[in-house]
């Protein structure tokens, strides 16, 4: 982790999670595909995933590589003991006897341009991007979804932290990993006095609502003549601030 030239604010305790490092990239990319592939967003953007299953892994690896380099982003991972019953074909999830813990989840947040944490979580030397054929991807739908998301974030989240990614491998769900990562993000907001916005998938929405996020709007993705459109809720966590958190 590198720091900006101005002294950065202290970081909340990590407890059971940690900051992501360069060696996590391929692992968290694969977890993201396994964890996201049943979501309405993934199916909409990547209609040919079954034909080209590795293309999404490459794409996500480049996404996380860029996030680790981004001075306005932080990426954390959750770990657990290997699950010997995992049959997803990911070598990192098979419970190999020489692994005491494996990465099982990932979350990332983007900070506003004015954040005092700019540059605090940059991870250098993440390697070069991998060639990404993206044969599974519908570029038109991706561009449309990204445009609508950007417009929605501008409308609701200006000046806020934004939760960009949250995913836990299916074999390790219901063990508190998503909660642990989100709680850390909330403590960061409380400490900085900055709200946090997110546009969750349908499958993840209840996790946020159960941790005190409030619904403040909706985002509509229209039909494109082939794929059915969908609606996602827009939710926000209101920072309590350090003083309120101590009350």
N, C-alpha and C positions, 0 to 999 in steps of 0.2 A: 504494500500500500504506500502510495506517495502522498505527500501533503502539499497544499498550495503554499505560496510564499507567505501568506498571512496565516497566523496560527489558526487552526481549525477548531471548531467546537468539540467538546468531549463526545464520545460515542456511548450510547446506552449499553449495558451489559448484554452479552450475547447468549449466555446460559447454554442452551442445547444446540444453538446454531453457530455458524461462523461466516466470515466473508468468503466469497468465492475466489478461487485462484485460477491461473491459466490452465493447470492440469485438470480442472473440472469441466472444461468446455465441452468435450465430446460426451461426457457422462450426462451433463444437464441438458444437452441438446436431445439426446435419446430419451431421457425422462420426459422432456417436454412433448415430444411426438407421442409417446405412449400415453401420457396423461391428457393431452389435448385432443387426440384424434377423434373422440366421440362427441366433441363439442360442436355446436351449430356453426361456430366461426371457422373451425378447421375444415369441416365438411364443405362449407360454402367456398372457401378459398382454394382448397386442394381436392377437387373432385376425382382426380386420378391417382390418389395416394396408394390405392391397392396395387396399381400397376408399377409404381415407382416408389416403393416405401422408403428407400434411403435418401431420396432427394430432399425430403423434409428435414431429415437429420442434418444434412449438410447446410441447409438454409438456416436452421436454428443455431447451429454451431457458429455461423457467421454473425448472427444476431447477437449472441452472447459475447463473442469476441469484440464486437463493436461496443457493447455495453460496458465491458470491463475497461475499455480505453476511454470511455466518455466521462469527462470531468463532472458532468451533471447527473450521473447515474451511480447507484450502488446495487450490488448483486450479493445476495446471501444464499447459503445452502443449509439444508437440514440433513442430519445423518442418523443412521440407525444400524442395528446389528443386521447382518445379511439374512435375508429370508430364503431358506433352502427350498421353499415350494414355488419360487418364482419360475415361470416357464415362458417368459416373454422373449427369450433368445438374446438378451443383453448380457454379455459376460460380466458386466459390473453389478448385476443383480442376482447372480446365481448362488450366492452364499458360499463362495470359495473359502476353503478352510484357512487360507492365509490372510483373509481380510477380517479385521476386527470390527470395522464399521464401513458402511458404504454411504455415498450421497444418495438421498431418496427424494429430495425436493429442492425447489429453487424459487426465489422471489426476487423481483427487482423493482426499484423505484426511480423515477426521474424527478429531479429538483428544478425549481424555477430558476431563471437566469440570475436572480438576485440572491440566491442561496449562499450563505457563508460557508457551506460545505463544498463549494466548487473545487474540484481537484482532490478532495480528501480521500476518495476511494478508488482512484485510478490504479489499475493493475498493468504494469508495463510488460513487454516481451510476451505477448499472447500469440505470437506467430502470425503468419500471413493468412488471409481468407482462403477458403477452399473454393475451387470452381463449383458453382451451383447450377446444374442444368435446369432445375425447377420444372421438370416435365409434368409433375403432378399438379402444377399451379394453374389457376385461371387468372391471368394478369389483369384482365378487365375487372373482375370481382375484387381482387386485392386492391387495385387502385381506388375503386369505389368505396370499399370498406375503410381504407386508410383516410380518404378525403372526408367521409362522414364522421369518422372518429376524431379527426383533427378539428373539425368544426364544432363537434360536441364538447371536446376538451377546452377549446377556446371559450365557448359559451359558459361553461360551468366551473372550470378549474383554473382560471388565470391566477397565478401567484401561489398555487397549491403544489404540494408534492403529488405525484401521480403514480399509483401502483400499476406497473406495466405488465409484469408477469407474476403469476402464482400458480405453481403446479406441484403435485406430489405423485410419485409413482403409485399406481393403483394397488400394488401389493403392500404398501406401507401407509395406506390411508386409515383414518379413524384412530390414529396414534398421537394426535395433537401436533403434527408437524406444521400443517398450514396455520394453525392457531399460533404456534411459537413464532413463526416468521412474521405473521401479521402483527402480533403483539409488539415485536421489536420495531416494526415500522411505525406503530402507533406511539411508542415511547419516543422515537425520534421526532415525531410531529409535536408531541407534548413538550418536549425539551426545547424545540425551536419555535414553538408557537405558530405552527403552520398547519393548515388543514390538509387532508389527503383525499384525493378523488380516485375513483375507479369505475370502469364500465365492465362489470363481471359477466362471464358467460352464465348461461342458465344453470349449469351444473355447479358453479362455484358461488352463486349468489347468496345462498343461505349461510355460508361461512362468514361472509362479511356482515350480513344483517345480525348474526348472532354475536358479533363482537362490537356492536354499537354503531355501525355505519347506518346512515339514514338515506332513504330514497329521495332524490330531489328532482328527478326527471326521467325521460326515456330517450333512447336512440333507436331510430327506425332504419333498417337496411331493406330496401325495396326488392321485389322480385326482379329478375333480369330476363324473364321470358323462358328460362330453363330452370334455374334454381329458385326455390321458394325463399322469400325474404323472411326477416325475423326482427323482433324488437328486444332490446336489452335495456335494463334499468341503469340509471346513472345514480351512483351512491357516493356519499362523502362521510369521512370521519372528521368531526370537529375537534381540533386540538384543545385540550384542557389547559395547557400551559403548565409550567413547573409548579407555580403557586397553587393552581387548582388541583393538580395531581397530588399535592401534599396535604390538601385539606381533608 
